[in-house]
Amino acid sequence: MIKIQNLQKEFRIHQARSGLAGAFRDLFRREYKTVKAVDDVSFEVAEGEIFALIGENGAGKSTTIKMMTGILTPSGGEMQINGYVPYKQREEYVRSIGVVFGQRSQLWWDLSPLESFRLLRSVYKVDELQGQRWLERLIEELDIGSFVSQPVRKLSLGQRMRCEIAASLIHKPKLLFLDEPTVGLDVLVKQKIREFLRNLNETENMTILLTTHDVSDIEALCKRVLVMDKGKLIFDGQLHDLKETWGNGTEVVFQFKQRTTIEQLQAALAELPCELLRENEYAIRVRIVQNHEMLPYVLSTVMTAFEVSDVKIMETSTEEIVRNIYSAPVEVSHYG
Amino acid sequence: MKEIIGLFAQYLSQYFKTRFAYRADFLGEMVSNLVSELINLVFILVVFQHVPFLNEWNRDEIIFIYGFFLVPYALFSMFFSFWDFNERYIIKGEMDRILTRPLHNLAQVCLESIAPDRIFGVITGLIIMGYAAVRLKLDFAWYDLPIFIGLVLSSALIYGGVYTAIAAISFFSDSRTGIAPMIYNIQNYGRYPVDVYNKLIRFVLTWILPFAFVGVYPAAYLLGKKTLYGYAMLTPLMGIVFFGIGLAIWNWGVNKYQGAGS
């Protein structure tokens, strides 16, 4: 489906000299600096996968996406998507993909989304009857029926975003690119969009690529995560592997009915590799290092041995993980 | 090509739908368009009352040329009205969206920025031509009509080609280039008989920036100026050649854009 090998993109950036004299010299001889925006990135994606591309601003995500959508021509490496080379066979290739740029609209501001859909349908030359049925399904599943005939300028951001997604799917693409689709949306709308995407992936086997800063998107949708930093791919693997490698483990806070010392709890937990920290007289924080399957075991042990009034489970959020990755030195790792 | 024409009809109907959405606005603009064309008309007639003969051209012939010029110019400005191309498509990055759609990018840009209200210029042009033709007692044969249409389309293509080439500069330069003033300045030259200019300018207006082909030369055919028939007949060829050049530069620019990005 997607095959990317040693993908590279270099930009030549004009280095402006400082001062008026510098600007004058720039007129005659310019100095350029070559910046590697994407540096030797390789990955493969099978049909029907949902995966996320994450990274800080300027990590090369957008450049990668732009190359994958045929907007930019790579400066090196090979790329084949849906059986096309995007930058070479652009007009044929883009028929097989849908693109949503969260910051940019594809709908006509003064038209209703429905009119935009119709226009897009003729741009993509979609079969009338099948297209209509597909559109009805999109409208129903995205729940946009009630406002789809109002002008776009009158819609709220959440309403508009759902229409954007419908617009990008009008030709039933095999591959969908979503560049920060949930920026600025409220939780309910986010949830609706995620549900819709998951459903689309399950019923149509659509491949979905997501870039996002919102880690809850990834947790809700993706199994596979690619992390980019300074143009390099620094992680490619499953989300839970990411958590294991970069996470701080899981923490459980037990609130006991009676005063309990760390030693008592330690005795009950025996050899389990846990770190115990006192919160207050009645509460103890248990840090379970890495291994996921230990959590139920720890819980049941403590619950049977002590009278517990409250339990709080705090998993390292993916957000923290991402922060950990960003602050760590670059290190390439491949999983699964 | 057939596809683009079909889409053109769709875009046009969408355009009118959006215009009709603001009823008062639409009517107001329509009236103001008509008034401005009317003022334009009166202005031209008044100004040309004071123009004496220019070389071998009499006043009514000059008015006729001006009227002819308005017709392809109106068509051109209806389809090629992306004055803000650099701002809207390059700086704001709308070009990215254009490139993810399966239709030639220039066609998309033209269709998105189409300005059908410019069509009033055609009417003004026809009125002026009619006025001059009556005063000159011109006779037209039936086949002059299709020839007229052909000449108008060719002239519009010349404009389109030059405009496209200039708009394509945005792909190469990373600064905010104002393409609008450039066009505004050069488009004026075609309106007057080229004989009034010196040899060098005449050469430039014929072969380099062939704006003589949007006014004088094709109008000369309708005026029955036999000495200029050769040039008049060259108009379609010039249209195709110059639009071809414009398109080639544009495509080159798009490739460059794809290489550099924003």
Contacts between the chains, C-beta under 8 A, distances in Angstrom:
chain1	res1	chain2	res2	distance
A	11	B	260	7.0
A	11	B	261	7.3
A	12	B	260	7.9
A	14	B	174	7.7
A	63	B	261	7.1
A	66	B	96	6.9
A	66	B	261	6.2
A	69	B	99	7.8
A	69	B	100	5.4
A	70	B	99	6.6
A	70	B	100	7.0
A	71	B	96	5.1
A	71	B	99	4.8
A	71	B	100	6.7
A	71	B	258	6.7
A	71	B	261	7.1
A	72	B	258	5.7
A	72	B	259	7.4
A	72	B	261	4.8
A	73	B	255	7.6
A	73	B	258	4.6
A	73	B	259	5.1
A	75	B	259	7.9
A	87	B	258	6.3
A	90	B	99	6.9
A	91	B	102	4.9
A	91	B	103	7.5
A	91	B	104	7.7
A	92	B	102	7.3
A	94	B	99	7.7
A	94	B	100	5.2
A	94	B	101	6.3
A	94	B	102	5.1
A	95	B	102	4.8
A	97	B	100	7.3
A	99	B	97	7.8
A	99	B	100	4.7
A	101	B	96	7.0
A	101	B	97	7.0
A	104	B	93	6.7
A	104	B	94	7.3
A	104	B	96	7.2
A	104	B	97	6.1
A	106	B	97	5.8
A	108	B	14	6.9
A	108	B	18	7.3
A	110	B	18	3.9
A	110	B	21	6.2
A	111	B	14	6.0
A	111	B	17	6.7
A	111	B	18	5.9
A	115	B	14	5.9
A	115	B	17	6.6
A	118	B	10	7.7
A	119	B	10	6.0
A	119	B	11	7.1
A	119	B	14	6.0
A	122	B	6	7.0
A	122	B	7	5.9
A	122	B	10	5.5
A	123	B	7	6.7
A	123	B	101	5.8
A	123	B	102	7.0
A	123	B	103	5.6
A	124	B	101	7.8
A	124	B	102	6.3
A	125	B	3	7.5
A	151	B	21	6.6
